[in-house]
């Protein structure tokens, strides 16, 4: 399994558009082989030390890096991709879990 972690900085006043894009993308990915799940997190305005570096973070689980890469080749994903640049910056990367600390 791999984790896709994609931090976003949504441009001021563009969150509704961003959320529509994320939902559309999610609909496509949910029907892709290897997709497990995804969560979209939004930074709180009040942070304990300093402002959050990103407004939103997507964390998604995929069965493998190869299946995630294959999903990116879907024509609908390619059609939606340029629209993200209109509403946010983003920086997706794949990670593997090397430690896990469940609640006791």
C-alpha positions as CSV (number, residue, x, y, z in Angstrom):
1,X,0.0,0.0,0.0
2,X,1.1,3.6,-0.7
3,X,-0.1,6.9,0.7
4,X,-0.7,9.9,-1.6
5,X,-0.2,13.1,0.4
6,X,-1.1,16.2,-1.5
7,X,-0.9,19.6,0.2
8,X,-2.9,22.4,-1.4
9,X,-2.9,26.1,-0.9
10,X,-6.3,27.2,-2.1
11,X,-6.5,30.8,-3.4
12,X,-8.6,33.2,-1.5
13,X,-12.2,33.0,-2.5
14,X,-11.8,29.9,-4.5
15,X,-12.6,27.2,-2.0
16,X,-16.0,26.3,-3.4
17,X,-14.4,25.7,-6.8
18,X,-11.6,23.7,-5.3
19,X,-14.1,21.5,-3.4
20,X,-16.1,20.8,-6.5
21,X,-12.9,19.8,-8.3
22,X,-11.8,17.5,-5.5
23,X,-15.3,15.8,-5.4
24,X,-15.2,15.3,-9.2
25,X,-11.7,13.9,-9.0
26,X,-12.7,11.6,-6.1
27,X,-15.6,10.2,-8.1
28,X,-13.2,9.2,-10.9
29,X,-10.6,7.8,-8.5
30,X,-13.2,5.7,-6.5
31,X,-13.9,3.8,-9.7
32,X,-10.2,3.2,-10.4
33,X,-8.5,-0.1,-9.7
34,X,-6.3,0.1,-6.6
35,X,-8.1,3.0,-4.9
36,X,-8.7,2.4,-1.2
37,X,-9.9,5.7,0.3
38,X,-9.1,9.5,0.6
39,X,-9.6,12.2,3.2
40,X,-9.4,15.9,2.7
41,X,-8.3,17.9,5.7
42,X,-8.7,21.7,6.1
43,X,-6.2,23.6,8.3
44,X,-7.7,25.3,11.3
45,X,-7.5,29.1,11.5
46,X,-6.1,28.9,15.0
47,X,-2.9,26.9,15.3
48,X,-0.9,26.2,18.4
49,X,2.4,27.6,17.2
50,X,2.3,29.2,13.8
51,X,0.0,29.3,10.7
52,X,-0.4,26.1,8.8
53,X,1.8,26.0,5.7
54,X,-1.2,24.7,3.5
55,X,-4.9,25.4,3.5
56,X,-5.9,21.8,2.7
57,X,-4.2,18.3,2.7
58,X,-5.4,15.3,0.8
59,X,-4.4,11.9,2.2
60,X,-5.3,8.9,0.0
61,X,-4.5,5.2,0.2
62,X,-3.8,3.2,-2.9
63,X,-2.9,-0.5,-3.3
64,X,0.3,0.4,-5.2
65,X,2.1,3.3,-6.9
66,X,1.6,1.7,-10.3
67,X,-2.2,1.6,-9.9
68,X,-2.2,5.3,-8.8
69,X,0.0,6.2,-11.8
70,X,-2.4,4.3,-14.0
71,X,-5.4,6.2,-12.6
72,X,-3.7,9.5,-13.5
73,X,-3.8,8.5,-17.1
74,X,-7.7,8.5,-17.1
75,X,-8.8,11.0,-19.7
76,X,-11.2,12.6,-17.2
77,X,-8.4,13.2,-14.7
78,X,-6.3,14.7,-17.4
79,X,-9.2,17.0,-18.3
80,X,-9.7,18.2,-14.7
81,X,-6.0,18.7,-13.9
82,X,-5.5,22.1,-15.5
83,X,-8.5,23.5,-13.6
84,X,-6.7,22.9,-10.3
85,X,-4.0,25.4,-11.3
86,X,-6.8,28.1,-11.5
87,X,-7.8,27.6,-7.9
88,X,-4.8,26.4,-5.9
89,X,-1.2,25.3,-5.8
90,X,-0.5,21.6,-5.0
91,X,2.4,19.2,-4.6
92,X,1.4,15.5,-4.6
93,X,3.8,12.8,-3.6
94,X,3.6,9.1,-2.8
95,X,4.8,7.7,0.6
96,X,5.0,4.4,2.3
97,X,4.1,3.8,5.9
98,X,7.1,2.9,7.9
99,X,5.7,3.2,11.5
100,X,2.2,3.1,12.9
101,X,1.1,4.1,16.4
102,X,-2.5,2.9,17.0
103,X,-4.4,4.0,20.2
104,X,-3.9,1.6,23.1
